[in-house]
Amino acid sequence: PPATPPQSPKQAMEEGTNILEEAWKLPEKERKKVVRRLYLQWHPDKNPDNVELATEVCKHIQAEISRLEKGLPRKTKREGGSGRGNSDFGESTFSSFFRSWNAHARFHRDQRERFQEHYR
C-alpha cells in the first residue's frame, strides 16, 4: 500500500496500472499475490468510507488485468484512453480469481456489519 493515499481517482488508477504492469513481469504465483493485495486494498467492501472511489478503481483494475492478459499496450490519452476500461473480461483466470475474492470481501463486510449491529 502507498505511504500516502491517492488524492484523486486518476492518481489511484494510474498507481494501480503501474503496480499491475510491474506484477506482470513476475511469475504467476507472485503476480496473483500482488493482484490479490491490490484488489483487497481497493475493494468497495473494504473501503466503506469511500465506496464510490473504490468501485471505480476496482473496475479499472479489472480492465487493466484484462488488457495485460491480452498483451495489449497501455492506452494513452491520445489513443482515447480514459483511465477506465470497458473490456470484455471473458472467463480468464483472473476473472474467476476476482469473483472469488469479491465473495470473500463481501463475507467480511457482512461479518463486520453483524458485529456492529450487536455491539453498538
C-alpha positions as a printed NumPy array, in Angstrom:
array([[  0.   ,   0.   ,   0.   ],
       [  1.16 ,   3.52 ,  -0.706],
       [  2.568,   5.709,   2.072],
       [  0.055,   8.435,   1.256],
       [ -3.394,   7.704,  -0.162],
       [ -4.079,   8.831,  -3.724],
       [ -5.607,  12.294,  -3.934],
       [ -7.8  ,  11.594,  -6.959],
       [ -9.379,   8.701,  -8.876],
       [ -6.969,   9.382, -11.743],
       [ -3.979,   9.084,  -9.404],
       [ -5.343,   5.875,  -7.845],
       [ -5.948,   4.309, -11.266],
       [ -2.5  ,   5.327, -12.531],
       [ -0.922,   3.814,  -9.429],
       [ -2.923,   0.596,  -9.923],
       [ -1.87 ,   0.359, -13.563],
       [  1.796,   0.834, -12.652],
       [  1.622,  -1.846,  -9.958],
       [ -0.097,  -4.308, -12.308],
       [  2.391,  -3.704, -15.108],
       [  5.242,  -4.455, -12.699],
       [  3.382,  -7.513, -11.383],
       [  3.047,  -8.878, -14.928],
       [  6.838,  -9.261, -15.014],
       [  6.672, -11.686, -12.061],
       [  5.948, -15.437, -12.048],
       [  2.206, -16.224, -11.945],
       [  2.179, -17.213,  -8.273],
       [  3.792, -13.917,  -7.206],
       [  1.617, -11.97 ,  -9.655],
       [ -1.534, -13.395,  -8.046],
       [ -0.327, -12.249,  -4.628],
       [  0.169,  -8.695,  -5.903],
       [ -3.203,  -8.7  ,  -7.654],
       [ -4.92 , -10.041,  -4.536],
       [ -3.387,  -7.342,  -2.327],
       [ -4.28 ,  -4.601,  -4.804],
       [ -7.81 ,  -5.876,  -5.224],
       [ -8.385,  -6.147,  -1.472],
       [ -6.876,  -2.697,  -0.944],
       [ -9.444,  -1.177,  -3.325],
       [-12.452,  -3.447,  -2.88 ],
       [-15.569,  -1.332,  -2.085],
       [-16.469,  -3.572,   0.862],
       [-13.054,  -2.875,   2.379],
       [-13.472,   0.897,   1.877],
       [-16.828,   1.756,   3.451],
       [-15.81 ,   5.425,   3.795],
       [-15.1  ,   5.825,   0.083],
       [-17.184,   3.255,  -1.799],
       [-17.501,   5.316,  -4.988],
       [-13.728,   5.766,  -5.455],
       [-13.043,   2.141,  -4.53 ],
       [-15.645,   0.915,  -7.037],
       [-14.12 ,   2.966,  -9.86 ],
       [-10.599,   1.808,  -9.024],
       [-11.723,  -1.845,  -8.816],
       [-13.347,  -1.598, -12.245],
       [-10.15 ,  -0.064, -13.59 ],
       [ -8.037,  -2.829, -12.035],
       [-10.236,  -5.483, -13.678],
       [ -9.961,  -3.725, -17.05 ],
       [ -6.182,  -3.448, -16.71 ],
       [ -5.869,  -7.141, -15.871],
       [ -7.912,  -7.968, -18.954],
       [ -5.667,  -5.713, -21.057],
       [ -2.48 ,  -7.256, -19.664],
       [ -3.77 , -10.822, -20.168],
       [ -4.39 ,  -9.981, -23.821],
       [ -0.9  ,  -8.486, -24.131],
       [ -2.216,  -5.092, -25.187],
       [ -0.212,  -1.904, -24.605],
       [ -1.367,   0.825, -22.243],
       [ -3.663,   3.327, -23.919],
       [ -2.531,   6.914, -23.935],
       [ -4.878,   9.893, -23.768],
       [ -4.158,  10.496, -27.456],
       [ -5.401,   6.98 , -28.292],
       [ -8.62 ,   7.549, -26.432],
       [ -7.659,   6.042, -23.115],
       [ -9.941,   7.398, -20.431],
       [ -8.365,   5.632, -17.499],
       [-11.409,   3.345, -17.362],
       [-11.756,   0.137, -19.268],
       [-14.876,  -1.248, -20.851],
       [-13.224,  -4.501, -21.853],
       [-14.886,  -7.853, -22.081],
       [-13.462,  -9.708, -19.103],
       [-14.228, -13.122, -20.565],
       [-13.584, -16.174, -18.422],
       [ -9.929, -15.54 , -17.71 ],
       [ -8.042, -16.925, -14.771],
       [ -8.113, -13.539, -13.089],
       [-11.838, -13.063, -13.706],
       [-12.572, -16.153, -11.653],
       [ -9.936, -15.001,  -9.165],
       [-11.758, -11.656,  -8.793],
       [-15.125, -13.355,  -8.351],
       [-13.779, -15.478,  -5.512],
       [-12.171, -12.512,  -3.744],
       [-15.28 , -10.437,  -4.26 ],
       [-17.26 , -13.107,  -2.412],
       [-14.56 , -13.222,   0.27 ],
       [-14.674,  -9.435,   0.793],
       [-18.482,  -9.465,   0.954],
       [-18.349, -12.175,   3.593],
       [-16.045,  -9.983,   5.708],
       [-18.279,  -6.954,   5.185],
       [-21.293,  -8.959,   6.347],
       [-19.398, -10.112,   9.444],
       [-18.378,  -6.526,  10.225],
       [-21.974,  -5.316,   9.856],
       [-23.318,  -8.08 ,  12.106],
       [-20.7  ,  -7.253,  14.719],
       [-21.591,  -3.566,  14.594],
       [-25.304,  -4.354,  14.948],
       [-24.725,  -6.451,  18.07 ],
       [-22.071,  -4.397,  19.823],
       [-23.092,  -0.78 ,  19.352]])
